[in-house]
Each structure stands twice: as C-alpha cells, then as structure tokens.
Amino acid sequence: MASGERASGDVLAVQHTPNGGPRRVGTWLTEAGLDVRVVRAYAGEALPATLGGRPLLVLGGGYLPDDDARAPWLPATRHLVAQALDEGSPVLGICLGGQLLAQVAGGTVEAEHGTPEYGSTPVRLRPEAASDPLLHGLGPVVPAIERHVDAITELPPEAVWLASSEGCPYQAFRVGERAWGVQFHPEADAERIAAWDRDQLAARGVDRDRLHARALADEDAAVAAWSVFTARFAAVCRG
C-alpha cells in the first residue's frame, strides 16, 4: 500500500534501520485494536506529506535527529512530528524518536553525551509520572532496555519530565497532552540483546552475555510495565 493510501485510523510508524522495527510495541498496539503501518524510511519508502490526524510512532536508530546527510528522510520525519504537535495528534518517540521529539519541540540533543547505556537498566519514575496517562502506577523503578550514546541534554521548555536513570537524566517526558518521548526501548525484548554485535560491545567494555542474562532476569517486570504503557498509548490513539 502506498503511503498516501493509508487509512486515517492507522498508527504511522517511521522505521530508521533494518532491525529497528516496532517489535512487541507493534504487537501490543495491534492487540489493542490498532493497525500499525510501518514506513521503512531507511529503504527509501516515502513518508506522507501529512498525517491526516493519525497517531505517530517514531522508532530508534543510530542517528542524531538532524543527521540529514546520512538519513535523508529525517527532515520529513521532523515535519510530521511538528505537524502532530500542532494538531494534537498522539506521538510516541522511542530512543532516536524521543530525541527527535525533544529537538522539534525546542530541546537539545548532543552526540556521545554522558554515560552510554546498554541493556536492561533501572528507570526511575519521577513524581510527575504519578499523574501521567501512560506511566502512572507502574511502580517507582521499572527495567527497560537501553542502547544509546547520544542523549537529550535539555528538555523542551514546556515538557513534563517523567523518568530518569543513573546514567541519563531524561529517560521519559511528555510534550503537551498527547506526545511522549522515551530514551529506552520498550519494544525490545531480552532476546534482542543476543543479536547485538559482541565485538562492538566489547570495544566499549560491555559484555553481551551479562547484558543478556540481566535482561532475561528483568523480562517479566519489563513486559508487565511496558505492555500496560503501550495499551494506554493505544487508548490515547483511539481518542
């Protein structure tokens, strides 16, 4: 189906890398009654010029939000995020997607900033999360899989800061009433770590087997939290 023919009720998902699909977040959205239409922008699939009121899911990838030379679809992605903010359409940005939301809304993102995070990481919910439509009641600390070296260094002026970790303060935030950004990967399960490049991780002093074991131990808690988080986003999308 061409991008311009997508049904108005679909969630439009922007995929930036071959392995960076929506995975279990896509499954949970589908189980909640939504049709997730993935645009594989990395493969040359064109993004629509307008959202048409559709919810927007922007996935992760190894780029900065304005890395247009390496990822020439990013200007169109930023345009859709800006449009969603203007229209009040639901947005969920994951990792790069969260950084892109932060930048479009007036925050800042820096390359190779702070402490890199890999694997299952304790994410601490801030007091503001107690009244957040997606994060309320998930518990004070929830494990989530991380894989990033770039980071948000300043949130947008009107953003609500929702979660942090020891190595990265801006783990989750909300812009307005219906746009969320997260630095972590709720879509990634523990088995995903087993496919990560062992040598690349070792070059950064990280042991893939330890990451995998930690993620397996945290998997039940992660699924319990992020499946609820995603179902709540689906409810926002349904309106």
Legacy VTK file of the C-alpha trace (Angstrom):
# vtk DataFile Version 3.0
C-alpha trace
ASCII
DATASET POLYDATA
POINTS 239 float
0.000 0.000 0.000
1.435 3.401 -0.932
1.954 5.841 1.922
-0.645 8.214 0.549
-3.291 5.461 0.667
-3.059 4.668 4.353
-6.284 4.639 6.305
-6.829 7.618 8.587
-7.172 5.437 11.700
-3.775 3.733 11.357
-0.763 4.400 13.541
2.012 5.603 11.243
5.382 4.161 12.333
8.681 5.513 10.995
11.442 2.874 10.894
15.050 4.093 10.575
17.088 0.873 10.358
16.526 -2.674 9.055
16.431 -4.133 12.573
14.651 -1.211 14.199
11.021 -2.197 13.726
8.190 -1.772 16.244
8.506 -5.366 17.512
6.410 -6.023 20.623
5.143 -2.447 20.832
3.641 -3.032 17.402
2.153 -6.319 18.621
0.660 -4.690 21.701
-0.828 -1.865 19.625
-2.340 -4.409 17.248
-3.757 -6.387 20.170
-5.347 -3.128 21.345
-7.191 -2.861 18.030
-4.915 -0.523 16.082
-3.413 -1.118 12.648
0.278 -0.182 12.639
1.502 0.909 9.211
5.299 0.876 9.092
7.131 3.132 6.650
10.633 1.714 6.135
12.190 5.074 5.504
15.721 3.620 5.577
14.789 1.545 2.497
13.514 4.520 0.540
9.816 4.248 1.322
8.314 7.720 1.204
6.738 9.321 4.220
3.376 11.007 3.663
3.323 14.793 3.445
0.608 14.982 6.098
-0.515 12.828 8.989
-4.214 13.302 8.419
-4.842 13.057 12.147
-3.100 9.691 12.510
-1.066 8.831 15.609
2.685 8.774 15.019
5.256 6.260 16.270
8.889 7.245 15.624
11.323 4.399 16.267
15.017 4.254 17.125
18.176 4.270 15.033
21.835 5.170 15.154
21.432 8.775 14.064
21.073 12.196 15.599
17.716 13.913 14.992
19.264 16.222 12.376
21.671 13.707 10.807
20.161 14.505 7.409
23.215 13.636 5.316
23.200 10.019 6.481
19.431 9.727 6.895
17.793 11.945 4.261
14.260 11.061 5.443
14.772 12.860 8.765
13.509 16.283 7.551
10.215 14.668 6.539
10.080 12.891 9.906
10.651 16.141 11.789
7.908 17.727 9.694
5.457 15.012 10.735
6.397 15.370 14.402
5.915 19.138 14.219
2.589 18.618 12.494
1.473 16.155 15.171
2.345 18.651 17.891
0.442 21.400 16.092
-2.601 19.168 15.547
-2.527 17.446 18.916
-2.137 14.023 17.311
-0.709 11.292 19.584
3.049 10.747 19.324
5.348 8.143 20.823
9.051 8.634 20.133
11.469 5.832 21.077
15.218 6.475 21.511
16.047 8.469 18.333
12.315 9.143 18.083
12.279 10.588 21.584
15.329 12.704 20.860
13.715 13.925 17.658
10.543 14.894 19.527
12.625 16.768 22.086
14.511 18.681 19.402
11.437 19.566 17.348
9.693 20.855 20.484
12.639 23.094 21.421
15.004 20.880 23.417
18.597 19.929 22.650
20.345 16.647 21.839
24.102 16.050 21.863
26.203 13.295 20.296
28.272 10.996 22.522
26.996 12.742 25.623
27.104 11.395 29.160
27.323 7.719 30.051
26.423 5.234 27.306
23.705 2.811 28.371
23.345 -0.784 27.197
20.930 -3.489 28.188
18.324 -3.681 30.919
18.531 -0.550 33.052
16.533 0.637 36.082
14.366 3.577 35.011
13.140 5.652 37.945
9.777 7.344 37.577
9.608 10.891 38.859
6.720 12.258 40.972
5.276 13.855 37.823
4.681 10.372 36.419
2.032 9.687 39.071
-0.496 11.692 37.055
0.788 10.831 33.593
-1.719 8.975 31.362
0.852 6.349 30.320
3.204 5.971 33.284
1.020 6.275 36.378
1.059 3.311 38.720
3.841 1.381 37.008
5.994 1.437 40.119
8.867 3.622 41.300
11.526 1.777 39.255
10.938 -0.223 36.071
13.560 -2.072 33.973
13.911 -1.068 30.327
16.391 -1.972 27.609
18.745 0.800 26.580
21.171 1.215 23.708
22.393 4.767 23.195
25.453 7.001 23.311
23.718 10.247 22.283
21.390 11.934 24.744
18.915 14.725 25.324
20.706 17.455 27.228
17.814 19.872 27.633
14.094 19.156 27.544
11.697 21.392 25.607
10.569 24.404 27.661
7.029 23.115 28.233
7.879 19.425 28.629
6.924 17.394 31.697
9.923 15.398 32.915
8.713 11.888 33.791
11.641 9.487 34.319
15.397 9.257 34.706
18.200 6.718 35.141
21.546 6.861 36.903
23.404 7.427 33.642
20.904 9.539 31.704
18.524 12.030 33.315
15.976 12.410 30.528
14.529 8.925 30.111
10.904 9.944 29.552
8.974 13.168 29.039
5.688 14.467 27.692
5.064 17.448 25.444
1.539 18.797 25.701
-1.172 16.262 26.452
-0.522 13.553 23.853
3.152 13.380 22.837
5.672 11.209 24.686
9.360 10.611 24.213
11.409 7.844 25.833
15.145 7.201 25.653
14.767 3.469 26.319
13.374 0.692 24.103
10.031 -0.706 25.309
9.778 -2.612 22.022
12.989 -4.614 22.604
12.876 -7.948 24.433
15.743 -9.755 26.126
16.407 -11.993 23.124
17.101 -8.931 21.016
20.309 -8.406 23.013
21.577 -11.830 21.943
21.719 -10.495 18.357
23.789 -7.423 19.235
27.353 -7.302 17.903
29.545 -8.882 20.583
32.792 -7.286 19.365
31.276 -3.833 19.088
30.052 -4.052 22.663
33.367 -5.436 23.883
35.160 -2.444 22.356
33.141 -0.301 24.765
33.905 -2.572 27.705
30.491 -4.227 27.701
29.906 -7.999 27.977
26.972 -9.100 25.821
26.366 -12.306 27.786
25.984 -10.356 31.021
23.622 -7.927 29.323
21.542 -10.807 28.021
21.353 -12.540 31.407
20.339 -9.327 33.155
17.628 -8.650 30.585
16.272 -12.197 30.912
16.020 -11.740 34.681
14.152 -8.442 34.190
11.919 -9.593 31.335
8.728 -10.309 33.286
8.822 -6.940 35.032
9.565 -5.148 31.760
6.694 -6.843 29.921
4.299 -6.130 32.782
5.117 -2.421 32.701
5.608 -1.650 29.014
2.634 -3.655 27.785
0.431 -1.511 30.038
2.238 1.643 28.902
1.618 0.701 25.258
-2.022 -0.232 25.838
-2.548 3.168 27.425
-0.969 4.854 24.420
-3.333 2.852 22.225
-6.237 4.196 24.260
-4.977 7.739 23.667
-4.750 6.954 19.956
-8.336 5.739 19.912
-9.290 9.041 21.405
LINES 1 240
239 0 1 2 3 4 5 6 7 8 9 10 11 12 13 14 15 16 17 18 19 20 21 22 23 24 25 26 27 28 29 30 31 32 33 34 35 36 37 38 39 40 41 42 43 44 45 46 47 48 49 50 51 52 53 54 55 56 57 58 59 60 61 62 63 64 65 66 67 68 69 70 71 72 73 74 75 76 77 78 79 80 81 82 83 84 85 86 87 88 89 90 91 92 93 94 95 96 97 98 99 100 101 102 103 104 105 106 107 108 109 110 111 112 113 114 115 116 117 118 119 120 121 122 123 124 125 126 127 128 129 130 131 132 133 134 135 136 137 138 139 140 141 142 143 144 145 146 147 148 149 150 151 152 153 154 155 156 157 158 159 160 161 162 163 164 165 166 167 168 169 170 171 172 173 174 175 176 177 178 179 180 181 182 183 184 185 186 187 188 189 190 191 192 193 194 195 196 197 198 199 200 201 202 203 204 205 206 207 208 209 210 211 212 213 214 215 216 217 218 219 220 221 222 223 224 225 226 227 228 229 230 231 232 233 234 235 236 237 238
